[in-house]
Amino acid sequence: MEFTELTTEEFNHFTHHNFSHFTQTEENYRLKKENGTETYLVGVKQEDAVRAACLVTLTPVMKVMKYAYTNRGPVMDYSDRKVFDAFFTGLKQFLKSKNVLHLRVDPYEVINERNHDGEITKDMGKRYIFNHFQSHGFSHEGFSVGFDPVIQIRWHSILDLTGKTADDVLNDMDSLRKRNIRKAEKHGLRIKFLDLDNIDVFRKFMKDTSEKKDFVDRDDEYYISRKKYFKDKVMIPLVYVDLESYNETTQKDIDKLKKNIEKAEHAVEKDPSNEKQKKKIVNLSEQLSNIEDKLKEGEALLQEHGRELPVASAYYFVTPHEVVYLAGGSDNDFRHFAGSYLIQWKMINYALENDIDIYNFYGISGDFTPEAEDYGVIQFKKGFNAKVNEYIGDFIQPVNRPAYALYQTLNQVRQKLGR
């Protein structure tokens, strides 16, 4: 068993057949390399069979040294101690030769499954991994909660699709999710997919949403470069209202309500004491008034925007293992069209149709109290009957211990000086 650099073919084959994050892909390797980031594909082989694989990036630090990061890797069976030891023993020697100061590892390994109230529903039995890392001189960075601009989020909201049909998934959702999906399907909403030529439509939704909800979004280059290199493995659905279809459907609803009101009025004419039909007339009349307002809105929007009215868009990574909902934005003025729900439903069905077992709603803070900054997002994802994956967190290993000690001291001094 030996640690070695891997060819792109070896790396790609292994990560394709073993559960891995979208950062551990050949596409991400090419992106990093062509953008000038020092990047390597390394792993462990036994009799020519790959047993572990990892994309590792090196970034300059302290002018003459480098910081190494495994990008949600390595991909391996962490319970196989021989593979683990061979990989991390070899990796440290490899990084020493590259003048690396320290290494950060954030395995894509789940330690607990939880519900969206934060309660542990399943201990994954992976505490042994902490001992493995400790024996190689790693320190654990702690069980973080919240969002960090540099470190990967430690909590994901996951919808397990294994063995399920679309009907199963829909029936497992709460009533609000079901109602909004059906509403979106009924009222003329359509989906198409954006490419590099019109990715600015998605970016506008994201910029508007980040400003309104006060969060820091990734920059344009992030989204553009990933689409460029991942190609069809990045999907950018745009949901729009076909206003002509919407108005036609709304008019049909109006016609149906008018007929029902007429029937109720005839019943009251025959029997003026029929209180049930009188109440029905009142209720149906209120519904009619609301739907007539919808038609007026639809007709005005058609005049202003033309037939297609974009209302929401999102950004997805697709791997053989999961469909990842990275980000999404919508026009707050048109939230009542429920466009974001149709996007989720479309992409859930894409996963089902392509035999992908995990639909990943992606990051949440891990704070499950009503005071959480993303409490509304957590409740949104909870409504789809998702579960929460709690990941193991980050491990740090000094590669050049004396230099790393100096680096830590300098950082402490800078913090005290407020720099």
C-alpha positions as CSV (number, residue, x, y, z in Angstrom):
1,M,0.0,0.0,0.0
2,E,1.6,3.3,-1.1
3,F,0.8,7.0,-1.1
4,T,1.1,8.4,-4.6
5,E,0.0,11.1,-7.0
6,L,-3.0,10.0,-9.1
7,T,-3.8,10.5,-12.7
8,T,-7.0,12.4,-13.4
9,E,-8.5,9.2,-14.8
10,E,-7.7,7.3,-11.6
11,F,-9.0,10.1,-9.4
12,N,-12.2,10.6,-11.5
13,H,-13.0,6.9,-11.5
14,F,-12.6,6.5,-7.7
15,T,-14.6,9.6,-6.7
16,H,-17.3,8.7,-9.2
17,H,-17.8,5.3,-7.5
18,N,-17.2,6.5,-3.9
19,F,-19.3,9.0,-2.1
20,S,-17.7,12.4,-2.4
21,H,-18.4,16.2,-2.4
22,F,-18.5,18.2,-5.6
23,T,-15.2,19.8,-4.7
24,Q,-13.6,16.4,-5.0
25,T,-14.1,16.2,-8.8
26,E,-12.0,16.3,-11.9
27,E,-13.9,19.5,-12.9
28,N,-12.8,21.3,-9.7
29,Y,-9.2,20.1,-10.3
30,R,-9.1,21.7,-13.8
31,L,-10.7,24.9,-12.5
32,K,-8.1,25.2,-9.7
33,K,-5.2,24.4,-12.0
34,E,-6.2,26.7,-14.8
35,N,-6.9,29.6,-12.3
36,G,-3.3,29.3,-11.0
37,T,-3.9,27.5,-7.7
38,E,-1.3,24.9,-6.8
39,T,-3.3,21.7,-6.8
40,Y,-2.6,18.0,-6.7
41,L,-4.5,14.7,-7.0
42,V,-3.1,12.3,-4.4
43,G,-4.1,9.0,-2.9
44,V,-3.3,5.5,-1.8
45,K,-3.0,2.6,-4.1
46,Q,-2.7,-1.1,-3.3
47,E,-1.7,-3.4,-6.1
48,D,-2.7,-0.7,-8.7
49,A,-6.2,-0.4,-7.1
50,V,-7.0,3.1,-5.7
51,R,-8.0,2.9,-2.0
52,A,-8.1,6.7,-1.3
53,A,-8.2,9.9,-3.3
54,C,-8.0,13.5,-2.6
55,L,-7.8,16.9,-4.3
56,V,-5.4,19.1,-2.3
57,T,-4.8,22.8,-2.8
58,L,-1.8,24.8,-1.6
59,T,-2.0,28.5,-0.9
60,P,0.9,30.9,-0.1
61,V,1.2,32.0,3.6
62,M,3.9,33.9,5.4
63,K,5.4,34.8,2.0
64,V,7.7,31.7,1.8
65,M,5.4,28.9,3.0
66,K,2.1,27.4,2.1
67,Y,-1.2,26.3,3.6
68,A,-2.7,23.0,2.5
69,Y,-6.4,22.1,2.3
70,T,-8.2,18.9,1.4
71,N,-11.4,20.4,0.1
72,R,-13.9,18.0,1.8
73,G,-11.5,15.1,1.4
74,P,-9.9,12.7,1.4
75,V,-12.4,10.3,-0.1
76,M,-11.8,6.9,1.6
77,D,-13.2,4.4,4.0
78,Y,-12.2,6.0,7.3
79,S,-12.8,2.8,9.2
80,D,-9.9,1.2,7.3
81,R,-7.0,2.1,9.6
82,K,-4.3,0.9,7.2
83,V,-5.6,3.1,4.4
84,F,-6.0,6.0,6.8
85,D,-2.4,5.7,8.1
86,A,-0.9,5.2,4.7
87,F,-2.7,8.3,3.3
88,F,-1.9,10.7,6.1
89,T,1.7,9.5,6.7
90,G,2.3,9.8,3.0
91,L,0.5,13.2,2.7
92,K,2.6,14.8,5.4
93,Q,5.9,13.8,3.7
94,F,4.5,15.0,0.4
95,L,3.6,18.4,1.8
96,K,6.9,18.8,3.6
97,S,8.6,18.6,0.2
98,K,6.3,21.4,-0.9
99,N,7.3,23.7,2.0
100,V,3.8,23.5,3.6
101,L,3.3,25.1,7.0
102,H,0.1,23.4,8.0
103,L,-2.7,21.2,6.7
104,R,-6.5,21.6,7.1
105,V,-8.7,18.5,6.6
106,D,-12.5,18.6,6.7
107,P,-13.8,15.1,5.9
108,Y,-17.2,14.8,4.3
109,E,-18.2,12.4,7.1
110,V,-21.4,12.6,9.1
111,I,-21.2,12.0,12.9
112,N,-24.8,12.5,13.7
113,E,-28.2,12.6,11.9
114,R,-30.6,15.1,13.5
115,N,-34.1,16.4,12.9
116,H,-34.7,20.1,12.2
117,D,-35.3,20.7,15.9
118,G,-31.7,19.7,16.5
119,E,-32.4,16.4,18.2
120,I,-30.0,13.5,17.4
121,T,-31.9,10.8,15.6
122,K,-28.9,8.6,14.8
123,D,-25.4,8.4,16.0
124,M,-23.3,7.3,13.0
125,G,-20.7,5.6,15.2
126,K,-17.7,7.4,13.8
127,R,-16.1,8.7,17.0
128,Y,-13.1,6.5,16.2
129,I,-12.1,9.0,13.4
130,F,-11.1,11.5,16.1
131,N,-8.6,9.0,17.5
132,H,-7.3,8.3,14.1
133,F,-6.5,12.0,13.5
134,Q,-5.1,12.5,17.0
135,S,-2.6,9.7,16.5
136,H,-1.3,11.7,13.5
137,G,-0.8,14.9,15.4
138,F,-4.0,16.6,14.3
139,S,-6.1,18.8,16.6
140,H,-9.8,19.2,16.2
141,E,-11.2,22.7,15.6
142,G,-14.3,22.1,17.6
143,F,-18.0,21.6,16.9
144,S,-18.8,24.9,15.2
145,V,-22.2,26.4,14.7
146,G,-23.0,29.2,12.3
147,F,-21.6,30.4,9.1
148,D,-17.9,31.2,8.3
149,P,-16.6,33.0,5.1
150,V,-13.7,30.5,4.9
151,I,-14.5,27.3,6.6
152,Q,-17.0,24.9,5.1
153,I,-20.4,24.7,6.9
154,R,-20.7,21.8,9.4
155,W,-24.4,21.3,8.9
156,H,-26.5,20.3,5.8
157,S,-30.2,19.7,5.3
158,I,-30.6,16.4,3.4
159,L,-33.5,14.7,1.7
160,D,-32.9,11.0,1.4
161,L,-34.6,9.7,-1.8
162,T,-33.4,6.1,-1.5
163,G,-36.2,3.7,-2.7
164,K,-38.7,6.6,-3.0
165,T,-41.1,7.7,-5.8
166,A,-42.1,11.2,-6.5
167,D,-45.5,10.5,-4.9
168,D,-43.7,9.2,-1.7
169,V,-41.6,12.4,-1.5
170,L,-44.6,14.7,-2.1
171,N,-46.7,12.8,0.5
172,D,-44.0,13.2,3.1
173,M,-44.0,17.0,2.8
174,D,-46.0,19.3,5.0
175,S,-49.2,20.8,3.8
176,L,-47.6,24.2,2.9
177,R,-45.0,22.6,0.6
178,K,-47.6,20.4,-1.1
179,R,-50.0,23.3,-1.6
180,N,-47.3,25.7,-3.0
181,I,-46.0,23.0,-5.4
182,R,-49.4,22.3,-6.7
183,K,-50.2,26.0,-6.9
184,A,-47.0,26.6,-9.0
185,E,-47.8,23.7,-11.3
186,K,-51.3,24.9,-11.9
187,H,-50.8,28.5,-12.6
188,G,-48.6,28.7,-15.6
189,L,-45.2,28.5,-14.1
190,R,-42.5,27.1,-16.3
191,I,-38.8,26.2,-15.9
192,K,-35.8,26.6,-18.2
193,F,-32.1,26.4,-17.6
194,L,-29.6,29.2,-17.9
195,D,-26.1,28.9,-19.3
196,L,-23.1,31.3,-19.3
197,D,-24.7,33.6,-21.8
198,N,-27.6,34.5,-19.5
199,I,-26.2,33.6,-16.0
200,D,-26.7,37.3,-15.2
201,V,-30.4,36.7,-14.7
202,F,-29.5,34.3,-11.8
203,R,-27.0,36.8,-10.4
204,K,-29.6,39.6,-10.3
205,F,-31.9,37.4,-8.2
206,M,-29.0,36.5,-5.9
207,K,-27.9,40.1,-5.5
208,D,-31.5,41.3,-4.7
209,T,-32.0,38.4,-2.2
210,S,-28.7,38.9,-0.4
211,E,-29.4,42.6,0.0
212,K,-32.9,42.0,1.2
213,K,-32.0,39.2,3.6
214,D,-28.6,40.8,4.6
215,F,-26.2,38.0,3.9
216,V,-22.9,37.9,2.0
217,D,-23.2,36.1,-1.3
218,R,-20.4,34.6,-3.4
219,D,-19.0,36.9,-6.1
220,D,-19.8,36.7,-9.8
221,E,-16.6,34.9,-10.6
222,Y,-17.4,32.0,-8.3
223,Y,-20.7,31.2,-10.1
224,I,-19.3,31.9,-13.6
225,S,-16.2,29.8,-13.3
226,R,-18.0,26.8,-11.8
227,K,-20.5,26.8,-14.7
228,K,-17.6,27.2,-17.1
229,Y,-15.7,24.2,-15.8
230,F,-18.5,21.9,-14.5
231,K,-20.6,22.5,-17.6
232,D,-23.8,20.4,-17.4
233,K,-22.8,19.3,-13.9
234,V,-23.9,22.8,-12.8
235,M,-27.6,23.4,-13.4
236,I,-29.2,26.9,-13.1
237,P,-33.0,26.6,-13.3
238,L,-35.0,29.7,-13.9
239,V,-38.7,29.7,-13.1
240,Y,-40.9,32.1,-14.9
241,V,-44.6,32.7,-15.2
242,D,-46.2,32.2,-18.6
243,L,-48.6,35.0,-18.1
244,E,-50.9,34.1,-21.0
245,S,-51.3,30.6,-19.6
246,Y,-51.6,32.0,-16.0
247,N,-54.4,34.4,-17.1
248,E,-56.2,31.6,-19.0
249,T,-56.1,29.4,-15.9
250,T,-57.3,32.2,-13.7
251,Q,-60.2,33.0,-16.0
252,K,-61.2,29.3,-15.9
253,D,-61.2,29.5,-12.1
254,I,-63.4,32.6,-12.3
255,D,-65.9,31.0,-14.6
256,K,-66.1,27.9,-12.4
257,L,-66.7,30.0,-9.3
258,K,-69.4,32.0,-11.0
259,K,-71.2,28.8,-12.0
260,N,-71.0,27.6,-8.4
261,I,-72.4,30.9,-7.1
262,E,-75.3,30.7,-9.6
263,K,-76.1,27.2,-8.4
264,A,-76.1,28.3,-4.8
265,E,-78.3,31.3,-5.7
266,H,-80.8,29.1,-7.4
267,A,-80.9,26.9,-4.4
268,V,-81.7,29.9,-2.2
269,E,-84.4,31.1,-4.6
270,K,-86.1,27.7,-4.2
271,D,-85.6,27.6,-0.4
272,P,-84.9,31.1,1.1
273,S,-84.3,29.4,4.5
274,N,-81.3,27.5,3.2
275,E,-78.6,29.0,5.4
276,K,-75.9,26.6,4.2
277,Q,-76.3,27.9,0.6
278,K,-76.3,31.5,1.8
279,K,-73.0,31.0,3.6
280,K,-71.6,29.2,0.5
281,I,-72.5,32.3,-1.6
282,V,-70.7,34.6,0.8
283,N,-67.6,32.3,0.8
284,L,-67.5,31.8,-3.0
285,S,-68.0,35.5,-3.6
286,E,-65.0,36.3,-1.5
287,Q,-63.0,33.8,-3.4
288,L,-64.2,35.3,-6.7
289,S,-63.2,38.8,-5.6
290,N,-59.7,37.5,-4.8
291,I,-59.3,35.6,-8.1
292,E,-60.6,38.6,-10.1
293,D,-57.8,40.7,-8.5
294,K,-55.3,38.0,-9.5
295,L,-56.6,38.3,-13.1
296,K,-56.2,42.0,-13.1
297,E,-52.7,41.7,-11.8
298,G,-51.9,39.1,-14.4
299,E,-53.2,41.2,-17.2
300,A,-51.2,44.2,-16.0
301,L,-48.0,42.1,-15.7
302,L,-48.5,40.8,-19.2
303,Q,-48.7,44.4,-20.5
304,E,-45.6,45.4,-18.6
305,H,-43.3,42.4,-19.0
306,G,-44.6,40.4,-21.9
307,R,-45.5,36.8,-21.8
308,E,-42.6,35.5,-19.6
309,L,-42.1,36.9,-16.1
310,P,-39.0,35.6,-14.3
311,V,-39.6,35.1,-10.6
312,A,-36.8,32.9,-9.2
313,S,-33.6,31.1,-10.0
314,A,-31.2,28.7,-8.3
315,Y,-27.7,27.1,-8.7
316,Y,-27.0,23.4,-8.4
317,F,-24.1,21.0,-8.5
318,V,-24.9,17.5,-9.7
319,T,-22.6,14.5,-8.9
320,P,-23.4,10.8,-9.2
321,H,-24.0,10.9,-5.4
322,E,-26.2,14.0,-4.8
323,V,-28.0,17.0,-6.3
324,V,-26.8,20.0,-4.3
325,Y,-28.9,23.1,-4.0
326,L,-26.1,25.6,-3.5
327,A,-28.0,28.9,-3.7
328,G,-31.2,30.5,-4.8
329,G,-32.9,33.8,-5.1
330,S,-36.3,35.2,-5.9
331,D,-38.1,38.4,-6.6
332,N,-39.8,39.4,-3.4
333,D,-42.6,41.2,-5.3
334,F,-43.6,37.9,-6.9
335,R,-43.2,35.5,-4.1
336,H,-46.9,34.7,-4.2
337,F,-46.3,32.8,-7.4
338,A,-44.3,30.2,-5.3
339,G,-41.6,29.9,-7.9
340,S,-38.9,28.7,-5.5
341,Y,-41.1,25.7,-4.6
342,L,-41.4,24.6,-8.2
343,I,-37.6,24.8,-8.6
344,Q,-37.1,22.5,-5.6
345,W,-39.7,20.1,-6.9
346,K,-38.2,20.1,-10.4
347,M,-34.7,19.3,-9.1
348,I,-36.0,16.6,-6.7
349,N,-37.6,14.9,-9.6
350,Y,-34.4,15.3,-11.6
351,A,-32.6,13.4,-8.8
352,L,-35.2,10.7,-8.8
353,E,-35.2,10.3,-12.6
354,N,-31.4,9.9,-12.6
355,D,-31.2,7.5,-9.6
356,I,-29.4,10.0,-7.4
357,D,-30.3,9.1,-3.8
358,I,-29.5,12.4,-2.0
359,Y,-31.1,15.8,-2.6
360,N,-28.9,18.2,-0.6
361,F,-30.5,21.5,0.5
362,Y,-27.0,22.3,1.7
363,G,-25.9,24.6,4.5
364,I,-27.8,25.6,7.7
365,S,-26.3,27.2,10.8
366,G,-26.8,24.4,13.3
367,D,-28.6,26.8,15.6
368,F,-32.2,25.4,15.8
369,T,-33.7,28.1,18.1
370,P,-36.2,30.7,16.9
371,E,-33.5,33.3,17.3
372,A,-31.2,31.6,14.7
373,E,-30.2,33.9,11.8
374,D,-31.5,31.3,9.3
375,Y,-34.5,30.1,11.3
376,G,-36.9,30.7,8.4
377,V,-34.6,28.8,6.0
378,I,-34.4,25.9,8.5
379,Q,-38.2,25.8,8.7
380,F,-38.5,25.9,4.8
381,K,-36.2,22.9,4.5
382,K,-37.8,21.0,7.4
383,G,-41.2,21.2,5.5
384,F,-39.8,19.0,2.8
385,N,-39.3,16.2,5.4
386,A,-35.5,16.6,5.2
387,K,-33.1,15.5,7.9
388,V,-29.9,17.2,9.1
389,N,-26.4,15.9,8.6
390,E,-23.9,17.0,11.2
391,Y,-20.4,16.7,9.8
392,I,-17.3,15.9,11.8
393,G,-15.6,19.3,11.5
394,D,-12.1,20.5,10.7
395,F,-8.7,19.0,11.8
396,I,-5.4,20.9,11.8
397,Q,-2.0,19.3,11.5
398,P,1.3,21.3,11.7
399,V,3.5,20.1,8.9
400,N,6.4,22.4,9.9
401,R,5.9,22.6,13.6
402,P,8.4,25.3,14.6
403,A,7.2,27.6,11.7
404,Y,3.6,26.9,12.6
405,A,4.2,27.9,16.2
406,L,5.7,31.2,15.0
407,Y,2.7,31.6,12.6
408,Q,0.3,31.2,15.5
409,T,2.2,33.7,17.7
410,L,2.2,36.3,14.9
411,N,-1.6,35.8,14.5
412,Q,-2.1,36.3,18.2
413,V,-0.1,39.5,18.1
414,R,-2.1,40.8,15.1
415,Q,-5.4,40.1,16.9
416,K,-4.2,42.0,20.0
417,L,-3.2,44.9,17.8
418,G,-6.6,44.8,16.0
419,R,-5.1,44.1,12.6
